[in-house]
């Protein structure tokens, strides 16, 4: 139980380092949206989404979308 709460605290601390836009991109990526779709939804270009996505994944310490989804599930980030 204690290990789980410290893991959750660690994840939440990482999420707090994200910019508001990176958090927005995070929720879209977890929902399975493509960069092009996210860009359309947020009114920006695909290249910008790629930059946000890259920085977000680096800050969260994940390398794959699957790892990102698992992390988001642990933090109860909705899709």
C-alpha positions as CSV (number, residue, x, y, z in Angstrom):
1,X,0.0,0.0,0.0
2,X,2.8,2.4,0.9
3,X,4.7,1.6,-2.2
4,X,1.6,2.2,-4.3
5,X,1.0,5.6,-2.8
6,X,4.7,6.7,-3.2
7,X,4.5,5.5,-6.9
8,X,1.3,7.6,-7.3
9,X,3.0,10.6,-5.7
10,X,5.9,10.2,-8.1
11,X,3.6,10.1,-11.1
12,X,1.6,13.1,-9.9
13,X,4.8,15.1,-9.4
14,X,5.9,14.3,-13.0
15,X,2.5,15.3,-14.3
16,X,2.7,18.6,-12.4
17,X,5.9,19.5,-14.5
18,X,3.8,19.5,-17.7
19,X,2.6,22.7,-19.2
20,X,-1.2,23.1,-19.7
21,X,-0.8,22.4,-23.4
22,X,1.3,19.2,-22.7
23,X,-1.5,18.0,-20.4
24,X,-4.0,18.7,-23.1
25,X,-1.9,16.6,-25.6
26,X,-1.6,13.9,-22.9
27,X,-5.3,13.4,-22.7
28,X,-5.7,13.2,-26.5
29,X,-2.8,10.8,-26.8
30,X,-4.2,8.5,-24.1
31,X,-7.5,8.6,-25.9
32,X,-5.8,7.1,-29.0
33,X,-5.9,10.2,-31.2
34,X,-3.3,10.7,-34.0
35,X,-1.0,13.8,-34.0
36,X,-2.9,15.2,-37.1
37,X,-6.3,14.8,-35.2
38,X,-4.9,16.4,-32.1
39,X,-3.6,19.3,-34.1
40,X,-7.0,19.8,-35.8
41,X,-8.8,19.7,-32.4
42,X,-6.4,22.2,-30.8
43,X,-6.1,24.5,-33.8
44,X,-2.4,24.1,-34.4
45,X,-0.1,22.2,-36.8
46,X,1.1,18.6,-36.5
47,X,4.7,19.6,-36.0
48,X,3.8,21.5,-32.8
49,X,1.9,18.5,-31.5
50,X,5.0,16.3,-32.1
51,X,7.1,18.8,-30.1
52,X,4.6,18.9,-27.2
53,X,4.2,15.1,-27.3
54,X,8.0,14.5,-27.3
55,X,8.6,16.9,-24.3
56,X,5.7,15.4,-22.4
57,X,6.9,11.9,-22.8
58,X,10.4,12.9,-21.8
59,X,9.2,14.7,-18.7
60,X,7.1,11.7,-17.7
61,X,9.9,9.3,-18.3
62,X,8.1,7.1,-20.8
63,X,9.2,5.9,-24.2
64,X,6.1,4.3,-25.7
65,X,2.4,5.2,-25.9
66,X,1.6,1.9,-24.1
67,X,3.8,3.1,-21.1
68,X,2.1,6.5,-21.3
69,X,-1.4,4.9,-21.1
70,X,-0.3,2.7,-18.1
71,X,1.0,5.8,-16.3
72,X,-2.1,7.7,-17.1
73,X,-4.3,4.9,-15.8
74,X,-2.4,4.8,-12.5
75,X,-2.8,8.5,-12.2
76,X,-6.5,8.2,-13.2
77,X,-6.2,10.5,-16.1
78,X,-9.4,10.2,-18.1
79,X,-9.5,9.6,-21.8
